[in-house]
Amino acid sequence: MRYKKYFRKTSFKQKGVGDFFLKEVLLKKPKTFLEVGVFHGVTARNICELLYTIHKDEFKYIGLDLFEKNDQNKNEVIPSTNFTNPLKSIYFKYIKKQNPYSIEAVKELLIKYKKNVHLIRGNSNTVLKNIDMKKIDFVFLDGGHTYETVMNDLEACADTLKNGGTVLCDDYNLGHAPGVKNSIDDYVKKNKLNCRILCDGRFAKIEKN
Ligand SMILES: C[S@@+](CC[C@H](N)C(=O)[O-])C[C@H]1O[C@@H](n2cnc3c(N)ncnc32)[C@H](O)[C@@H]1O
C-alpha cells in the first residue's frame, strides 16, 4: 500500500518515508493503534486504510492532538499549518471553509472509519495517563518534541511495551529538536529496551528485549 497525502500537510514530506512507515505497521498488523500528534490526519487516514485491508472492521485507531494553539499549550511545538501550495490554502479557506488542523476536519477525513476511530483533543502530558495502554499494540509517537514531553509519552507507553507492543518514534535525528533523541536514548537505556534506528535515523523503534 502506498502512502497518500490527501491534499493536506503531513510529517512525511520526503519521498518514500510514508511507504516505509506503512511497511513497519504492516509487519506488526496491530489491532489497536495509538497516534500521538495527529495534525491534519494524513497518517491517521493511511493507517485506517491499511488496518482495514488487514482486519476489516476489527481494528481501533485512537488519535490524540492539541488541535489548537492556546494559552495552556503555548510551550508545545505545533508545526506551521500554513500551506506552501496556494491551491491548498484556497481549497480549505474558500471551498471547504475548514481549518484542516481541527478535530472536526480530521473527523471528516476519517469518516469512512468512524466506527473504528476515537479522536481526543488534549495534551499528551495529561491525556495518556487516562488511556489503558495495555490494550494498545502499536504507538506512533509524533506529538510534542521537547525532552520532557517525549519522556512523558514514552513513560506512558510502559504497559504497551511490557505486553509485547511496539512504540515507533518519529524525528529521532531531527537536528532542531534534540530533545527527541536525548529522551529516547535515556528511556531505552534506563529500561533496558531494544531500540532500532530506522530509515536513515528518522525513526526509533522501541520494543522489549
Ligand atoms: C509533527 S505533527 C504530527 C504529524 C502527523 N503525525 C503526521 O504524520 O502527519 C505534531 C503534532 O503534535 C501535536 N502536539 C504537540 N505537542 C503535543 C502534546 N503535548 N500533546 C498532544 N499533541 C501534541 C501538534 O499539535 C501537531 O499537530
The ligand as a MOL file (V3000), in Angstrom:
LIG
                    3D

  0  0  0     0  0            999 V3000
M  V30 BEGIN CTAB
M  V30 COUNTS 27 29 0 0 0
M  V30 BEGIN ATOM
M  V30 1 C 4.6170 16.6760 13.5220 0
M  V30 2 S 2.9310 16.9010 13.8450 0 CHG=1
M  V30 3 C 2.2110 15.3280 13.6420 0
M  V30 4 C 2.1430 14.8780 12.2230 0
M  V30 5 C 1.3360 13.6330 11.9840 0
M  V30 6 N 1.7090 12.5380 12.8450 0
M  V30 7 C 1.5060 13.1950 10.5520 0
M  V30 8 O 2.0590 12.1290 10.3140 0
M  V30 9 O 1.1300 13.9520 9.6600 0 CHG=-1
M  V30 10 C 2.9470 17.0940 15.5840 0
M  V30 11 C 1.5650 17.2550 16.1960 0
M  V30 12 O 1.6800 17.0590 17.5950 0
M  V30 13 C 0.8150 17.9330 18.2600 0
M  V30 14 N 1.3110 18.1020 19.6250 0
M  V30 15 C 2.3820 18.8270 20.0420 0
M  V30 16 N 2.5290 18.7130 21.3660 0
M  V30 17 C 1.5320 17.8930 21.8090 0
M  V30 18 C 1.1470 17.3970 23.0810 0
M  V30 19 N 1.8260 17.7010 24.1730 0
M  V30 20 N 0.0510 16.6050 23.1560 0
M  V30 21 C -0.6560 16.2640 22.0460 0
M  V30 22 N -0.3310 16.6920 20.8040 0
M  V30 23 C 0.7570 17.4970 20.6900 0
M  V30 24 C 0.8000 19.1980 17.4180 0
M  V30 25 O -0.4090 19.8910 17.6160 0
M  V30 26 C 0.9510 18.6340 15.9970 0
M  V30 27 O -0.3030 18.5170 15.3760 0
M  V30 END ATOM
M  V30 BEGIN BOND
M  V30 1 1 1 2
M  V30 2 1 2 3
M  V30 3 1 2 10
M  V30 4 1 3 4
M  V30 5 1 4 5
M  V30 6 1 5 6
M  V30 7 1 5 7
M  V30 8 2 7 8
M  V30 9 1 7 9
M  V30 10 1 10 11
M  V30 11 1 11 12
M  V30 12 1 11 26
M  V30 13 1 12 13
M  V30 14 1 13 14
M  V30 15 1 13 24
M  V30 16 1 14 15
M  V30 17 1 14 23
M  V30 18 2 15 16
M  V30 19 1 16 17
M  V30 20 1 17 18
M  V30 21 2 17 23
M  V30 22 1 18 19
M  V30 23 2 18 20
M  V30 24 1 20 21
M  V30 25 2 21 22
M  V30 26 1 22 23
M  V30 27 1 24 25
M  V30 28 1 24 26
M  V30 29 1 26 27
M  V30 END BOND
M  V30 END CTAB
M  END
